[in-house]
C-alpha cells in the first residue's frame, strides 16, 4: 500500500478492526468510503490490501490540467464543490444537498451553453461515488482529489479546469428557481462587471463587520462583498492575471470577500442582482463544529484585514 494516502490507510485499518470485532455493518460502510475515495480493499490471509480502484483515479492538485489559457467554450461553468471541512466522517447530507442542487441546475440551465464541474475535495465515500455517477452524463465532469485541500485551493483548481465565460460558484445548499444563467449573462454583458451574485454585504461604519444588502427588484447595486453561495466571476480576469485567489483561505468564510476586493482592485464592479434562487441550510456553517468555525473565521478575517485594511477603511468611511 505504498501509494495509498494516509487517510485511506486509516480507513482500511479501522475497517479491519470492525471486522475482527464482528461489526460488519461498520466495516461495510468503511469499504464504501474507501471505494468512494477511488480505492478498493481485498481481504487476504495476511490482512487487507488496498489498491487504486478502476472506477475513477484520484488526482493530486498538481496533476489537474490548467485550461485558463484556452478560449471560452461555454457561456457558463457551474462549479459544485463537495467538501467536508472539519468533519470526522462523511456527512449523509452532502449527497442529499448536492442531488437537490444538481437537479435545479439541470432544470433551469437547459437552454444555455454550460458545463458543470464537480470537485470531490478528498471526501470520497458516497459523495465520490455520486460525483462519478453524475460525470457519466454529457456536459458534467468530476475531479476527485486524493487528499483534501483548502477552500480557495479547491476553487482555484476548478477555475483552471473550467472554460466558461462566466464561472459560477454554487453552494450545494442553494437551488435555482428560474433562469439564473440568462440573467447572469445579461449582467456580464456590461464589460465593467467582474463579479455578480444574489447575496452580498457592505462594510458597516467600521471594518469589524459586514451588513447584508438585498438586491434591487430590477437592475444592479454595487456592494463591497458578493457572497460565494451563488457568485459569478468573469473568467477573463483570471486569464489576464488581473485576479488570482489567495489560497491561504483554507476555510470558506471571507474567501468571497477577499475575492470581491481583488476584483474591485482590478478595476471591475462587484454587484448584486435579483437572481431566482433559494438558499437552504448552509452546511459549511451549521454542521462544522462551532469551535472550528470560530477559530477559522477569526483567522480568515485577520487575513482579510492584513490584505485589504486600507480599502476596507475607505469603504467603511464612505458609508
VMD Tcl script that draws the C-alpha trace (Angstrom):
set ca {
  {0.00 0.00 0.00}
  {2.97 2.29 -0.68}
  {0.98 4.76 -2.80}
  {-2.16 4.79 -0.66}
  {-2.99 8.12 1.08}
  {-2.68 8.11 4.85}
  {-6.38 8.71 5.40}
  {-7.27 5.65 3.28}
  {-4.75 3.57 5.24}
  {-6.55 4.63 8.42}
  {-9.92 3.62 6.98}
  {-8.50 0.23 5.97}
  {-7.09 -0.33 9.46}
  {-10.33 0.79 11.10}
  {-12.34 -1.49 8.83}
  {-10.15 -4.45 9.79}
  {-10.75 -3.72 13.47}
  {-14.51 -3.64 12.89}
  {-14.32 -6.98 11.06}
  {-12.35 -8.56 13.89}
  {-14.99 -7.41 16.37}
  {-17.84 -8.66 14.21}
  {-19.17 -5.17 13.39}
  {-19.66 -5.92 9.71}
  {-22.09 -3.05 9.15}
  {-19.41 -0.53 10.15}
  {-16.82 -2.46 8.13}
  {-19.03 -2.33 5.04}
  {-19.57 1.40 5.50}
  {-15.82 1.95 5.55}
  {-15.39 -0.24 2.47}
  {-17.85 2.05 0.70}
  {-15.92 5.11 1.78}
  {-12.65 3.56 0.64}
  {-14.28 2.83 -2.71}
  {-15.63 6.37 -2.88}
  {-12.09 7.69 -2.46}
  {-11.08 5.66 -5.51}
  {-9.61 2.59 -3.81}
  {-10.62 -0.99 -3.22}
  {-9.67 -3.30 -0.39}
  {-9.08 -7.03 -0.73}
  {-9.03 -9.32 2.30}
  {-6.16 -11.80 2.20}
  {-4.81 -14.34 4.74}
  {-2.07 -11.81 5.51}
  {-4.52 -8.96 6.10}
  {-6.32 -6.37 3.97}
  {-4.67 -4.98 0.86}
  {-5.78 -1.66 -0.65}
  {-5.21 -0.59 -4.23}
  {-6.49 2.07 -6.58}
  {-9.87 1.12 -7.96}
  {-10.64 1.33 -11.66}
  {-13.84 3.35 -11.32}
  {-12.00 6.66 -11.16}
  {-8.49 7.78 -10.41}
  {-7.86 10.27 -7.60}
  {-5.59 13.11 -8.67}
  {-3.14 15.37 -6.92}
  {-3.67 19.13 -7.29}
  {-0.55 19.45 -9.43}
  {-1.97 16.95 -11.93}
  {-5.15 18.95 -12.68}
  {-4.94 20.28 -16.23}
  {-4.72 24.07 -16.44}
  {-7.00 25.37 -19.20}
  {-7.02 29.02 -18.26}
  {-5.15 29.86 -21.44}
  {-7.87 28.21 -23.55}
  {-10.61 30.28 -25.15}
  {-14.07 30.03 -23.63}
  {-16.02 27.01 -24.84}
  {-19.18 27.64 -22.81}
  {-21.27 30.57 -21.69}
  {-21.20 29.36 -18.10}
  {-19.25 26.91 -15.95}
  {-21.18 25.81 -12.86}
  {-18.74 24.82 -10.12}
  {-20.00 22.45 -7.41}
  {-17.66 21.72 -4.51}
  {-18.13 18.63 -2.33}
  {-16.38 19.40 0.94}
  {-16.41 18.06 4.50}
  {-14.01 20.52 6.12}
  {-13.56 19.92 9.83}
  {-15.75 16.81 9.93}
  {-14.57 13.42 11.17}
  {-16.79 11.40 8.84}
  {-18.59 11.93 5.57}
  {-21.98 13.50 6.34}
  {-25.16 11.99 4.89}
  {-26.47 15.42 3.91}
  {-23.61 16.02 1.48}
  {-25.09 13.83 -1.26}
  {-28.65 14.90 -0.43}
  {-27.82 18.59 -0.84}
  {-25.75 18.00 -3.96}
  {-28.52 15.98 -5.57}
  {-31.09 18.72 -4.90}
  {-28.74 21.41 -6.19}
  {-27.81 19.48 -9.34}
  {-31.45 18.79 -10.17}
  {-32.21 22.52 -10.04}
  {-29.25 23.30 -12.30}
  {-30.31 20.76 -14.91}
  {-33.90 22.02 -14.78}
  {-33.16 25.70 -15.21}
  {-29.94 25.96 -17.23}
  {-31.01 23.71 -20.11}
  {-31.33 26.38 -22.85}
  {-27.82 27.75 -22.26}
  {-24.35 26.57 -23.27}
  {-22.98 25.42 -19.94}
  {-20.76 22.84 -18.33}
  {-20.97 21.51 -14.79}
  {-17.72 20.84 -12.97}
  {-17.81 18.86 -9.71}
  {-14.81 18.69 -7.40}
  {-14.74 15.99 -4.73}
  {-12.37 17.61 -2.24}
  {-10.95 14.41 -0.81}
  {-14.32 13.34 0.62}
  {-14.70 10.06 -1.24}
  {-17.31 7.63 0.01}
  {-20.86 8.12 -1.19}
  {-20.05 11.68 -2.27}
  {-17.24 10.48 -4.50}
  {-19.47 7.80 -5.99}
  {-22.21 10.39 -6.56}
  {-19.79 12.67 -8.41}
  {-18.50 9.80 -10.55}
  {-22.05 8.78 -11.46}
  {-23.01 12.36 -12.31}
  {-19.97 12.68 -14.57}
  {-21.26 9.89 -16.79}
  {-23.72 12.42 -18.21}
  {-22.82 14.76 -21.09}
  {-21.63 18.18 -20.01}
  {-20.71 17.08 -16.48}
  {-17.16 16.40 -15.31}
  {-15.76 15.39 -11.93}
  {-12.36 15.72 -10.32}
  {-11.53 13.56 -7.31}
  {-8.70 14.74 -5.09}
  {-6.91 12.02 -3.20}
  {-6.42 14.37 -0.25}
  {-8.50 17.42 0.75}
  {-7.16 20.91 0.08}
  {-8.21 24.31 1.41}
  {-11.33 26.06 0.14}
  {-9.66 28.58 -2.15}
  {-7.21 25.98 -3.45}
  {-10.20 23.82 -4.42}
  {-11.90 26.77 -6.13}
  {-8.67 27.66 -7.94}
  {-8.44 24.10 -9.29}
  {-11.99 24.40 -10.58}
  {-11.15 27.73 -12.19}
  {-8.21 26.28 -14.07}
  {-10.25 23.30 -15.31}
  {-13.32 25.27 -16.45}
  {-13.85 27.00 -19.79}
  {-16.99 29.10 -19.35}
  {-17.01 32.85 -19.97}
  {-18.56 33.15 -16.52}
  {-17.54 30.88 -13.64}
  {-20.39 30.25 -11.22}
  {-19.63 29.26 -7.64}
  {-22.74 27.44 -6.48}
  {-23.04 26.19 -2.93}
  {-24.84 22.86 -2.74}
  {-27.18 24.44 -0.20}
  {-28.65 26.64 -2.95}
  {-31.27 25.73 -5.56}
  {-32.08 27.63 -8.74}
  {-35.72 28.58 -9.25}
  {-35.50 30.22 -12.65}
  {-33.23 31.44 -15.44}
  {-30.20 32.36 -13.35}
  {-27.87 31.80 -16.29}
  {-29.77 34.12 -18.61}
  {-29.82 36.89 -16.02}
  {-26.13 36.48 -15.18}
  {-25.11 36.52 -18.83}
  {-27.09 39.72 -19.30}
  {-25.30 41.26 -16.30}
  {-21.89 40.26 -17.64}
  {-22.82 41.87 -20.94}
  {-21.65 45.01 -19.15}
  {-17.85 44.84 -19.53}
  {-17.36 46.73 -16.26}
  {-18.89 43.93 -14.17}
  {-16.36 41.46 -12.79}
  {-18.33 39.73 -10.04}
  {-22.08 39.29 -9.61}
  {-24.33 37.36 -7.27}
  {-27.59 37.13 -5.37}
  {-26.31 37.69 -1.82}
  {-23.78 40.17 -0.52}
  {-22.97 42.84 2.03}
  {-21.38 46.21 2.72}
  {-18.97 47.04 5.50}
  {-20.56 48.82 8.42}
  {-19.22 52.13 9.75}
  {-16.13 50.21 10.91}
  {-14.15 47.37 9.36}
  {-15.28 44.94 12.05}
  {-18.41 43.59 10.36}
  {-20.48 43.38 7.20}
  {-24.17 44.29 6.89}
  {-26.34 42.31 4.48}
  {-27.57 44.09 1.34}
  {-30.62 42.99 -0.65}
  {-30.50 43.23 -4.44}
  {-32.87 45.68 -6.16}
  {-36.03 44.36 -7.82}
  {-34.54 45.42 -11.15}
  {-31.06 46.38 -12.24}
  {-27.86 46.15 -10.22}
  {-26.45 47.51 -7.00}
  {-22.75 47.74 -6.22}
  {-21.65 46.07 -2.98}
  {-18.43 45.69 -1.05}
  {-18.63 41.88 -1.00}
  {-20.52 39.29 -3.03}
  {-21.11 36.11 -1.03}
  {-19.99 32.84 -2.53}
  {-23.25 30.92 -2.13}
  {-24.07 31.96 -5.70}
  {-21.33 34.01 -7.30}
  {-20.48 34.62 -10.94}
  {-16.91 35.59 -11.85}
  {-15.70 36.88 -15.21}
  {-13.16 34.27 -16.30}
  {-11.16 36.77 -18.31}
  {-9.98 38.38 -15.06}
  {-8.24 35.11 -14.20}
  {-6.90 34.54 -17.70}
  {-5.34 38.00 -17.82}
  {-3.75 37.60 -14.41}
  {-5.66 40.60 -13.04}
  {-7.22 38.42 -10.33}
  {-5.89 35.35 -8.52}
  {-7.31 33.61 -5.47}
  {-5.44 33.82 -2.18}
  {-5.03 30.15 -1.40}
  {-4.29 30.97 2.23}
  {-8.05 30.92 2.78}
  {-8.45 27.27 3.75}
  {-11.93 27.81 5.22}
  {-14.76 29.28 3.18}
  {-15.63 32.30 5.37}
  {-14.46 35.65 3.91}
  {-12.76 33.95 0.98}
  {-15.53 35.51 -1.11}
  {-14.95 38.94 0.46}
  {-11.25 38.66 -0.41}
  {-12.18 37.79 -3.99}
  {-14.53 40.77 -4.11}
  {-11.74 43.14 -3.06}
  {-9.40 41.61 -5.63}
  {-11.95 42.07 -8.41}
  {-12.55 45.68 -7.42}
  {-8.78 46.31 -7.18}
  {-8.57 45.09 -10.78}
  {-10.96 47.90 -11.77}
  {-14.14 45.82 -12.13}
  {-17.50 46.16 -10.41}
  {-18.86 43.80 -7.74}
  {-22.65 43.79 -7.93}
  {-25.84 42.13 -6.73}
  {-28.84 41.36 -8.88}
  {-32.12 39.65 -8.04}
  {-31.37 36.14 -9.25}
  {-34.11 33.50 -8.93}
  {-32.52 31.22 -6.35}
  {-33.18 29.95 -2.82}
  {-30.70 29.35 -0.05}
  {-31.39 26.38 2.20}
  {-29.34 25.49 5.26}
  {-25.70 26.42 4.73}
  {-23.97 23.30 6.00}
  {-20.48 24.80 5.97}
  {-21.63 26.90 8.92}
  {-24.33 24.83 10.59}
  {-22.60 21.44 10.50}
  {-18.97 22.43 11.05}
  {-18.00 22.19 14.75}
  {-18.58 25.58 16.39}
  {-15.02 25.76 17.70}
  {-13.69 25.21 14.17}
  {-15.98 27.87 12.72}
  {-14.91 30.38 15.37}
  {-11.20 29.66 15.02}
  {-11.11 29.64 11.21}
  {-13.41 32.66 10.90}
  {-11.13 34.75 13.11}
  {-8.09 33.61 11.16}
  {-9.67 34.43 7.81}
  {-10.92 37.85 8.91}
  {-7.46 38.71 10.16}
  {-6.06 37.66 6.80}
  {-8.66 39.86 5.09}
  {-7.63 42.84 7.23}
  {-3.95 42.24 6.57}
  {-4.53 42.32 2.83}
  {-7.21 44.99 2.48}
  {-7.32 47.17 5.59}
  {-6.80 50.37 3.58}
  {-9.55 49.60 1.08}
  {-11.85 48.40 3.85}
  {-11.35 51.62 5.84}
  {-12.06 53.71 2.76}
  {-15.23 51.78 2.01}
  {-16.41 51.91 5.63}
  {-15.77 55.67 5.78}
  {-17.96 56.13 2.75}
  {-20.97 54.61 4.50}
}
mol new
graphics top color blue
foreach p $ca { graphics top sphere $p radius 0.5 }
foreach p [lrange $ca 0 end-1] q [lrange $ca 1 end] { graphics top cylinder $p $q radius 0.2 }
display resetview
